[in-house]
Amino acid sequence: MEERTRPLGRPRSEGARLAVLRAVDDMLVEEGYAAMTMKGIAERAKVGRQTVYRWWSSKAEILLEASAADATRELTIAPGVDTEADVTAFLAALSAFLTTSDAGLAYRALLGEAQHDRKVAELLRGTDVLGDAARTCIAGVRARGGLGDEGSGVDDAALAAELVGPMLFRTLAEGWLGDPAEHRAMARRFLAR
């Protein structure tokens, strides 16, 4: 028996997919997460509801896909002159993502929803937007000899939490917008661990 190389059903239209992702971003900014519906997203994207439901089972899935694609781009940093510069650049990008980016707004909305919706929490665990970006930064730091012996035996998930956690907490709990001097200080504390 020959293996199928194509999934069953109609192929996904890239134009329709992008229209849905743009629609969900726009609606989040204009209306907020609670007001969004799958029907409204389809109408805004000018696609049929069946198209939306064929590819996503919830508005959270759509929002996470939109956020994750932008997060990858926004949280990728070019190597700097040293590991401190790399971590500082990552923290500055993370701060901008969480405070000024529509993708960051989407991610923060999903974090809030995950506090009382088990399915959204599971979805976020399956696509670890911030953790993946932090682990990429950590891998670069390790490759350049950063984190020394202390950091070499520590689980990457724990290091990612240590890198992202303080910024995420200050942003969510304090409304902190970040500043370059504090990003640098946070980078130094992380690397000195």
ABEGO torsion letter per residue (X at the ends): XBBBABBBEBBBBAAAAAAAAAAAAAAAAAAEAAABBAAAAAAAAGBBAAAAAAABABAAAAAAAAAAAAAAAAABBBBBABAAAAAAAAAAAAAAAAAABAAAAAAAAAAAAAAABAAAAAAAAABBAAAAAAAAAAAAAAAAGBGEAAAAABBAAAAAAAAAAAAAAAAAAAGBAEBAAAAAAAAAAAAAX
